[in-house]
Amino acid sequence: MRLPVTPRERKNSLFCDVDCGFTVMLLGDSCTGKTCILIRFKDNTFMNNNFISTVGIDYRNKVLELGRRRVKLQVWDTAGQERFRSLTASYYRDADALLLIYDVTNRASFEHIRDWLAQVKEYAKDEVALTLVGNKVDLDIRGKLGQMKDDNLQRIMTFLSSRQVQNLAKM
């Protein structure tokens, strides 16, 4: 038998009243750190050297207090492997925001952003918010970051480290 919900439980519940909700999808090649970003955001922990390959799609919910408003975010972590792209593309149209993640130490993951953008253009709604995220900035990237520039993508670009929580709050 379940005991009555305490005020504290009600406040922390994902099923309580919220003012609004948004769906955010993390997209990008395999091994770019999408799952680490999700775990850091939701649980404030880092999966140190524990690689977990996402199969299909996984998601987490989190309610944020922004001023006097309660905002529910449902963050979807997608598989980066090519074989899952047709599955994950079917979810694009439900997203309010898409984070295109690349690994700043892996040039190929940056170059594949164009492929991800093509899928977004084909499947996502026109008004979806896009942000390009360079992840793993805590790693030794001297010279690599400067080489990965695209003037057309600069307006939506940001950098973060899920290991060091660097810039995660801005997202």
N, C-alpha and C positions, 0 to 999 in steps of 0.2 A: 504494500500500500504506500502510495506517494504522499509525503507530508505536504501541507500547504506551502506555496511559494513564498519565500521571505522577500522583503523589499530589496535586499541586496541581490538575490537571485534574479528577481524581476528586472533590476537595472542591468544586469549582465547578460540577460537572456537575448538570444538572437530573434526570438519570436515576440518580443515586446513591441510596443508602438515605436515606429521610426517616422521621421518626417519625410524621408525620401530614400531611395535605393538606386544603386548603379551596378552594372555588370562590367567588369574589367577583364580583358583577356591578355595573357602574356604569350607573345609569339616570338619565334626565333629558332635557329638551328639547335640541334642537340648539343648539350654540354656548354651552353652559354650562361647558365645559372638561373634559369627561370624558376625552378623549384626552390632554390636557395632564397631567392627574392621573396617568394610566397611564404615560406616558412619563417623568414626573418620578419616579414610584415605581420603575419598572424600571431606567431608565438614568441617573437623576439629572441629566437635562437638561431645559431648557425650550424649547418650540417658539415662540420669540419672533415674534409676528405672522405665523406660518405656519399658516393655517387648513386643516385636513384634515377633510373630511367623511367620517365612518365610513359605509361601505356595509355594511349587515347587522350583522355582529359581527366584532370582532377580539379577540385575546387575547395575553397575555404570561404567562410563568411566572417565578417568582422563589423561590429557596430562602432562607429567613431562619434565622439562628441565634438562638434564644431560650433563653438559658441553655445547657443541655446538649442541647436538643432542636433538631432540624432540621425546619422546617415549610415545606412547599411550598404556595405560593399560586398559583392560576391565576386571573388577573384578566381578566374579560371586559369589553370596551368595546363598548357597544351604540350603534346609530344612534338619534339622537333624533327623526328625522323620522317623522311619522305613518305613512307608507307602509311602514315597516319594523317597526311595532309588533307585528303578528301574528307575524312571524318571530321577533323577540326574545322574545316572551312564551313561546314554546315552550321556551326555555332556563331560565326562572325556576325550575322545579321541581328543577333540578340544583344550584341555588345554595345555599351555606351562609350567605352574607351578601349583602345588597343595600345599596348606597350610592345614595341618591336625591340627585342633584346638581342644584342650581339656581344661577343666576348672581345674586349679591347686587345687581347693578346693573340687573337685568331683572325687574321685578315679575311679568310674565306667566309667567316660568319658575318662580317661587315658587308662583303660583296654580295652575299645572298639576300640582303635586306631588300634589294630591288625585286627579287622573286616574291618575297613576302608582301611587299607593297602591291604587286600585281594581283595577288590573291585577295588582298584587302579591297582593292578597287573593284574586283569582280563580285565579291560576296558580301561585303559589309555595307551598312546603310551609309548614305552620303554624308550625314552629319556626325559620324563617329569621330571622337577625339583621338588623335594619334600623337604618340611620343616615341621618339627613338632613344633607346637607352643603351649606353656603353657600359657594360658591367665588368667587374673584376679589376677596377682601377687600383686596388690595393696591391696587385701583382706588379712585378718589375716590367714596365712597358716602355722604357726609354726608347724613343725613336718610333715606336709602333703607332702610338696614338696620333702623332702628327701626320703620319702617312695615310691615315684613314679619315680623309676629309671628302665631303661632298657638299658643295655650296647649296644645292637644292634641298638638302636634308638638315642644314644647320639650324633652321628655325624651329624644328621639333626635337632637337638633340639635347640630351642631358647625360651625365655620367654618375655612376654609383658603385658602391661596394656593399654587397650584402654581408660580407664578413665583418667589416668595420662600421656598419650602419651609416656609411658616408653618403649623404644626399638622399637617403631613403625617405625621410620625412617630407621632402619637397614634392615627392611624387604624389 
